[in-house]
Every structure is written in structure tokens, then in C-alpha cells.
Amino acid sequence: MAAAPTHELKLDPKYDHYDYPTVAPVAQNGHPGHTTPEQDAQVFQLRTQLEQAGYTKNLDTLTLLRFLRARKFNVELSKQMFIDSEKWRATYAGIGVEELVRTFDYKEKAQVFEYYPQYYHKTDKDGRPVYIEQLGKVDLTALGKITSQERMVQNLVCEYEKMADPRLPACSRKTGHLLETSCSILDLKGVGIAKATSVYGYLQAVSAISQNYYPERLGKMYVINAPWGFSGVFSVVKKFLDPVTSAKIHVLGSGYKSELLAQVPAENLPKAFGGNCDCPGGCALSDAGPWQDSQWVKEPKWAKKSDDAIDNTALPPPTTGGDVPTTGAPVDGLDGAPAGAPQPHA
């Protein structure tokens, strides 16, 4: 049962036009429906400063609260994070994020997934989208003949956008309370030092995007089939993480099924991970979930194409050979999170 709101969410009629629930199910400080008067004032302060700086998009209350939580309600730091995000969104891939997600055609997706499965699939017991990534299947040589790192990253950006809308709104409508995060499963079966190192540049690039531009999107993360020694290394890393963040991450070995099934219903978990789901054509390509159900889904806001939209034909085509490039921006945060799963913030 969702927690009753401890403080009414103050909505701004200019920016807040939600058609789904806006109260978080758990009474966590700083989350919608559970803010303090001081935090409400910080939302107003942040919005006012951004308006004065000339920003008019993405100034809704839920978005601003996520940026504020990511920066511990420091308005100046949140403002800079938001500005950096908006600049990136306006210029990414030469056409901007909204135009990219409208027009990107990942024709090579099925082939890519043979060597690096990354996908959203149904929901966990709390109603959140489940994101699955199988790092152990990575084959860089094969991937380099199918696609490029640039297109792989662009695909993940599109998936971030689709998680925000329509996936999370559809899940919120179905559960009857606000859902802002995902449940991520990172399968490390078959991962060795060489394999992990080979994709480090790609992981850096997508982790930086996730951490810097999609804050507060991770609800839980299950690292399964963790190799010997991984848990020890993570126990050291945990000491440097915020307690709220570290509590979201569960590192499990090969005996993960009972704990994972306690969070993800068997009918929603693919058979490969101990569940009962076996989607026609494969779970990885099904994109099954409430966001496919007309009862819960609505057209995403990004689907409305503006009159001055730029054609996506300028995007690079799949490569015809060679390895996937491994250049990426350094990441300040938790390395090794699933590529498509937004980095955890407290």
C-alpha cells in the first residue's frame, strides 16, 4: 500500500500538467508528496532562477525535485546540473535528444542483442520497469561489424527517454501511485577482466550520460552471477557511497534466484533468470510491459514533432567493419552500473 502524502505536492499550473499520479509510494524525504516547506521553497527558487536564465522547458515540479535530490537540495548545484543537462539535450547527436528519440531507427538491434542484450521487460513487484543487461555476452569484434559505439549510445539515450515517457507514466497509472525509478538486473555471468575492460569506454560514456542527465532514476539494482571477489571489492566501494544509494544495490552470486524472485514476480522474469516468462520472439525484443497496454499508455510528449524538426538522416549508419570504438568521458560516480540503467543517486 502506498504511503499517504505527508505534505501536499505544490504544483505549478504553468508547468505541471500530469495525467498520472504524483505522490511517491514511500514516505522518503524530498520525494513528491513527502517534501518539507523548505524543500518546496527550494523548488520555487530553482525554477525562478532558471526562468530568469532563459529556460522554459522541463521546469515541472517532479523534474526539478529529481535534480534537487541529486544535489542534496543545494539550489546552486542543482541549477548548474540542470543547465548542463539542457545544453546537452539541445545539441546531442547534432539534432537534440527529442528529435533523436522521435526518429532514431535501430535496425541492427536484434543483431546487437545477440552479443550484448540490454532491454526493459515488464515490471517488478512495486510496479517499476525492469531493466536487464547481460554483460557476459559481450563480443566487441562481432559488435564492431554490426554497429558503432556512437549508435549504441544513441540507442541507450532513446531508451532513457522512453523510460521517462511512456514507461514510467504507464506504470504509475497502473499502480495508482507515482513511479520514477527502475529495477535493474546486471548479469555478470561469463564476465572476466578482459571482457569487462573491452567495453569500459562504452560503459564510461553511457554511465556519464546517465549520472549527469538522468538523475534519480534507479530504484534497485541486482548484480547477479557476480564472480568471486566482486562482493569483496564492492563492500569496500560501499563505504564511500551514500547509505541510501548503497541500500539500492544487491550483489549476488549464482544463488540469486530466491532474492531476485522476491522482487520480480516469476511471471515477469525471463526463464533465463529463473522466472516463468517466455515471450514469443524472445523477452529481449518484446518490450513487454504496461507501456504496451492501451489501458495505461498515452502518447509520449516527445512524439509531437515540431514544425522545425531536423531530419535524422544525418545520423551515422551502422559500421561495416572494425571494432566498436572505446572512447568515453570519465565518470564521477559508481562505475559498473548497467549501461542502460541510470546511475544511482541518493
C-alpha positions in Angstrom: 0.0 0.0 0.0 1.3 3.4 -0.9 2.1 5.8 1.9 -0.3 8.7 2.4 1.2 12.1 1.4 2.8 13.8 4.4 2.8 17.1 2.6 0.7 18.1 -0.4 2.7 18.4 -3.5 2.7 22.1 -4.6 2.0 22.1 -8.4 2.8 25.0 -10.7 -0.1 25.4 -13.2 2.3 26.8 -15.8 4.4 23.7 -16.0 2.7 20.8 -14.1 0.3 19.0 -16.5 0.5 15.5 -15.2 -2.0 12.8 -16.3 -0.7 10.2 -13.9 -0.4 10.0 -10.0 2.1 12.5 -8.4 2.6 11.1 -4.9 5.5 8.7 -4.3 4.5 5.4 -2.7 7.2 5.5 0.1 7.4 8.4 2.5 11.0 9.4 1.7 12.3 12.8 2.4 12.3 15.1 -0.6 10.1 12.8 -2.7 6.8 14.0 -4.2 4.1 14.2 -1.6 6.7 14.0 1.2 8.6 17.3 0.9 9.1 19.9 3.6 8.0 23.6 3.2 11.7 24.4 2.9 12.1 22.0 0.0 9.0 23.4 -1.7 10.6 26.8 -1.4 13.8 25.5 -3.0 11.8 24.1 -5.9 10.3 27.6 -6.4 13.8 29.2 -6.1 15.3 26.9 -8.6 12.5 27.4 -11.1 12.7 31.2 -10.7 16.4 31.2 -11.3 16.1 29.0 -14.4 13.4 31.2 -15.8 15.5 34.3 -15.2 18.3 32.5 -17.1 16.0 32.0 -20.1 15.0 28.3 -19.6 11.4 27.4 -20.4 11.4 23.6 -20.8 11.4 20.8 -18.3 10.7 23.1 -15.4 7.9 20.9 -13.9 8.0 20.1 -10.2 8.8 16.4 -10.5 11.8 17.1 -12.7 13.1 19.9 -10.5 12.7 17.7 -7.4 14.9 15.0 -9.0 17.7 17.4 -9.8 17.4 18.8 -6.3 17.6 15.4 -4.6 20.6 14.5 -6.8 22.4 17.6 -5.3 21.1 17.3 -1.7 18.8 20.3 -2.3 21.6 22.6 -3.0 19.9 25.1 -5.3 23.1 26.4 -7.0 24.5 22.9 -7.7 21.1 21.7 -8.9 20.8 24.7 -11.2 24.2 24.0 -12.8 23.3 20.3 -13.2 20.0 21.3 -14.9 21.7 23.8 -17.2 24.3 21.3 -18.2 21.6 18.8 -18.9 19.5 21.2 -21.0 22.6 22.2 -23.1 23.4 18.6 -23.7 19.7 17.8 -24.6 19.6 20.6 -27.1 22.7 19.6 -29.0 23.1 15.8 -28.6 23.8 13.9 -31.8 23.7 17.2 -33.7 19.8 17.3 -33.6 18.9 17.2 -29.9 17.5 14.4 -27.7 13.8 14.9 -28.5 14.4 14.7 -32.3 16.7 11.7 -31.8 14.1 9.7 -29.9 11.4 10.6 -32.5 13.4 9.4 -35.5 16.2 7.0 -34.4 15.9 3.7 -36.2 18.0 1.0 -34.5 17.7 -1.5 -37.4 20.6 -3.6 -36.1 19.0 -4.1 -32.7 18.3 -7.8 -33.0 21.8 -8.5 -34.1 23.4 -6.3 -31.4 21.4 -8.1 -28.7 22.9 -11.4 -29.8 26.2 -10.1 -28.4 25.0 -7.5 -25.8 21.4 -7.9 -24.6 20.1 -4.7 -22.9 16.4 -4.3 -22.6 13.3 -3.3 -20.5 11.0 -6.1 -19.7 7.7 -5.9 -17.7 7.7 -4.8 -14.0 8.9 -5.7 -10.5 6.6 -6.3 -7.5 6.5 -2.5 -6.9 5.3 -1.8 -10.5 8.6 -0.4 -11.7 10.0 -1.2 -15.2 12.6 -3.9 -15.0 15.9 -3.3 -17.0 18.1 -6.3 -17.8 21.7 -6.2 -19.1 23.8 -9.2 -19.8 27.4 -8.0 -19.8 28.9 -11.5 -20.0 27.7 -12.0 -23.6 29.7 -9.0 -25.0 31.7 -9.7 -28.1 33.3 -6.5 -29.3 34.7 -7.9 -32.5 31.3 -9.1 -33.6 29.6 -5.8 -32.5 32.1 -3.8 -34.5 30.9 -5.5 -37.7 27.2 -4.7 -36.9 27.2 -1.2 -35.4 29.2 1.6 -33.8 29.6 2.7 -30.2 28.0 6.0 -31.2 24.8 4.3 -32.3 24.8 2.0 -29.2 25.0 5.1 -27.0 22.3 6.9 -29.0 20.0 3.8 -28.6 20.5 3.9 -24.8 19.7 7.6 -24.8 16.4 6.8 -26.6 15.7 4.1 -24.0 16.3 6.6 -21.2 13.8 8.9 -22.8 11.2 6.1 -23.3 11.6 5.0 -19.7 10.7 8.5 -18.6 7.8 8.6 -21.1 5.8 6.4 -21.8 7.1 3.6 -19.5 7.0 5.3 -16.1 3.7 7.2 -16.6 2.1 3.9 -17.7 3.4 2.1 -14.7 2.2 4.9 -12.4 -1.3 4.8 -13.8 -1.4 1.0 -13.4 -0.2 1.0 -9.8 -2.1 4.2 -8.7 1.0 6.0 -7.4 4.0 7.8 -8.8 6.9 5.7 -10.0 10.1 7.5 -11.0 12.7 4.7 -11.0 13.5 1.3 -12.5 14.6 -2.1 -11.1 17.8 -3.1 -12.8 19.4 -6.6 -13.2 23.0 -6.8 -14.3 24.1 -10.3 -15.2 27.8 -10.8 -14.9 27.8 -14.5 -15.9 30.9 -15.1 -18.0 32.5 -11.7 -17.3 36.2 -11.7 -16.8 38.7 -8.9 -16.5 39.4 -8.9 -20.3 35.8 -8.7 -21.3 34.9 -6.0 -18.7 37.9 -4.0 -19.8 37.0 -4.3 -23.5 33.7 -2.4 -23.0 35.0 0.1 -20.4 34.9 3.0 -22.8 31.3 2.4 -23.8 30.3 1.9 -20.1 32.0 5.2 -19.2 30.2 7.0 -22.0 26.7 5.8 -21.1 27.3 6.0 -17.3 28.3 9.6 -17.6 25.1 10.4 -19.6 23.0 8.5 -17.0 24.6 10.1 -14.0 24.7 13.7 -15.3 21.5 14.0 -17.3 19.0 11.4 -15.9 19.3 11.8 -12.1 17.3 9.8 -9.5 16.1 7.1 -11.9 17.5 3.9 -10.2 15.2 2.2 -7.6 17.0 -1.1 -7.1 19.9 -2.9 -8.7 20.6 -6.6 -8.6 24.1 -7.7 -9.7 23.7 -11.4 -10.3 26.3 -14.1 -11.1 28.9 -11.8 -9.6 32.3 -13.5 -9.9 34.5 -14.5 -7.0 36.0 -11.4 -5.4 33.4 -8.9 -6.7 31.5 -8.8 -3.5 34.7 -8.0 -1.6 35.5 -5.2 -3.9 32.0 -3.8 -3.7 32.0 -3.9 0.1 34.9 -1.5 0.0 33.2 0.7 -2.6 30.0 0.8 -0.4 31.9 2.6 2.3 32.2 5.7 0.0 28.6 5.6 -1.1 25.7 7.4 0.5 23.8 4.9 2.7 20.6 5.5 0.7 22.4 4.7 -2.6 24.2 1.6 -1.3 21.0 0.2 0.0 19.6 0.1 -3.5 22.4 -2.3 -4.7 22.4 -6.0 -4.1 25.4 -8.0 -5.2 24.5 -11.7 -5.5 26.4 -14.8 -6.8 24.9 -17.7 -8.7 22.4 -18.4 -5.9 20.5 -15.3 -6.7 17.1 -16.7 -7.7 15.2 -16.6 -4.4 16.2 -13.0 -3.7 15.5 -11.8 -7.2 12.1 -13.5 -7.3 11.2 -11.8 -4.1 11.4 -8.5 -6.0 10.4 -9.6 -9.5 7.3 -11.8 -10.0 8.1 -15.1 -11.7 5.6 -14.4 -14.5 7.5 -11.2 -15.3 11.1 -12.6 -15.0 12.5 -14.3 -18.1 13.2 -18.1 -17.8 16.9 -17.4 -18.3 17.0 -15.9 -14.8 14.7 -18.3 -13.0 11.3 -16.9 -13.9 8.5 -18.3 -16.0 8.3 -15.7 -18.7 9.0 -16.8 -22.3 7.8 -14.1 -24.6 7.1 -15.0 -28.3 10.1 -14.0 -30.2 12.2 -13.7 -27.0 11.8 -11.5 -24.0 14.8 -9.2 -25.0 12.9 -7.9 -28.1 9.4 -7.9 -26.7 9.4 -4.6 -24.8 6.5 -6.1 -22.8 5.0 -4.0 -20.0 2.2 -1.7 -19.1 3.5 0.8 -21.7 2.2 -1.6 -24.4 -1.3 -1.7 -22.8 -3.8 0.8 -24.2 -5.4 0.9 -20.8 -2.4 2.6 -19.3 -0.3 4.1 -22.0 -0.6 7.5 -23.6 1.3 9.1 -26.4 4.6 10.4 -25.1 5.2 14.1 -25.1 8.3 13.7 -27.3 6.2 12.1 -30.1 4.8 15.5 -31.0 7.1 16.7 -33.8 7.7 20.4 -34.0 7.5 22.2 -37.4 11.2 23.0 -37.4 12.4 19.4 -36.6 15.6 18.3 -38.3 15.7 15.1 -40.4 17.5 12.3 -38.7 19.3 11.1 -41.9 22.4 12.9 -40.7 22.9 10.3 -38.0 25.8 7.8 -38.8 24.8 4.5 -40.3 26.0 1.2 -38.9 29.7 0.5 -39.4 30.7 -2.1 -41.9 33.7 -3.5 -40.0 36.2 -2.9 -37.3 35.9 -2.8 -33.5 33.5 -0.7 -31.6 35.4 2.4 -30.6 36.1 2.6 -26.9 36.3 6.3 -26.1 34.2 7.8 -23.4 34.1 10.6 -20.9 35.3 9.8 -17.4 32.7 9.1 -14.8 32.4 10.6 -11.3 30.3 8.0 -9.6 29.6 4.3 -9.4 31.4 2.5 -12.3 29.9 -0.8 -13.4 26.2 0.1 -13.2 24.1 -1.3 -16.1 24.7 0.7 -19.2 21.1 1.5 -19.7 20.2 1.9 -16.1 20.5 5.4 -14.8 23.2 5.8 -12.2 22.1 5.7 -8.6 21.8 8.9 -6.6 20.9 9.3 -3.0 
